[in-house]
Amino acid sequence: MSPEGKPSYLATDSNHGYLSRFADHVEAVQIDMASTLLDHARELLNEPKASPRELRFVATRLMEALADTLRVAQSRGQRLTVTDDPPDPPDGNCEMSRPAG
């Protein structure tokens, strides 16, 4: 992220160079941190005695993690090759593909 708040993207023809591997590592760390934060937020939201200050704190951290994760998704999306082939259907193991009930 630039000082002006604009996203920075890595432009390279190789996914095997040092900077590409470093970017992949940073992205993996950001996604792992978001996952850990999500677990913490779930625990906090299940705590009836959670204070408004604690809830605001976790909400702020969740917003930061979501912004990082969206930036990772956008960056990775730009690196994917676009095809006319539709993606494979989900295998039914994903929570989002389960019927509500």
QUIZIJO-V611599 format. One record per residue. RES is the residue in one small letter. SS is DSSP state (helix for helix, strand for strand, loop for the rest). PSI is psi as a letter, one per 30 degrees, with the letter a starting at -180 (999 if undefined). NEAR is the number of other ideal C-beta (glycine too) atoms within 10 Angstrom. Layout:
BEGIN
RES | SS | PSI | NEAR
RES | SS | PSI | NEAR
END
This chain:
BEGIN
m | loop | k | 10
s | loop | l | 7
p | loop | f | 5
e | loop | g | 5
g | loop | g | 6
k | loop | k | 8
p | loop | k | 11
s | loop | k | 9
y | loop | k | 12
l | loop | k | 14
a | loop | j | 7
t | loop | l | 13
d | loop | f | 6
s | loop | k | 9
n | loop | g | 10
h | loop | f | 7
g | loop | l | 12
y | helix | e | 9
l | helix | e | 11
s | helix | e | 15
r | helix | e | 12
f | helix | e | 11
a | helix | e | 20
d | helix | e | 14
h | helix | e | 10
v | helix | e | 13
e | helix | e | 17
a | helix | e | 11
v | helix | e | 11
q | helix | e | 17
i | helix | e | 15
d | helix | e | 10
m | helix | e | 15
a | helix | e | 19
s | helix | e | 12
t | helix | e | 11
l | helix | e | 16
l | helix | e | 14
d | helix | e | 10
h | helix | e | 13
a | helix | e | 16
r | helix | e | 11
e | helix | e | 11
l | helix | e | 15
l | helix | f | 11
n | loop | f | 8
e | loop | j | 11
p | loop | f | 5
k | loop | g | 5
a | loop | k | 13
s | loop | l | 10
p | helix | e | 7
r | helix | e | 8
e | helix | e | 12
l | helix | e | 14
r | helix | e | 10
f | helix | e | 12
v | helix | e | 19
a | helix | e | 12
t | helix | e | 10
r | helix | e | 15
l | helix | e | 15
m | helix | e | 10
e | helix | e | 14
a | helix | e | 19
l | helix | e | 13
a | helix | e | 14
d | helix | e | 18
t | helix | e | 16
l | helix | e | 11
r | helix | e | 16
v | helix | e | 18
a | helix | e | 12
q | helix | e | 12
s | helix | e | 15
r | helix | e | 12
g | helix | e | 9
q | helix | f | 10
r | helix | f | 14
l | loop | k | 7
t | loop | k | 4
v | loop | k | 6
t | loop | l | 7
d | loop | f | 4
d | loop | k | 6
p | loop | l | 6
p | loop | l | 6
d | loop | k | 6
p | loop | l | 7
p | loop | l | 10
d | loop | g | 7
g | loop | f | 7
n | loop | f | 7
c | loop | k | 8
e | helix | e | 5
m | helix | f | 5
s | helix | f | 10
r | loop | k | 10
p | loop | k | 4
a | loop | k | 3
g | loop | 999 | 3
END
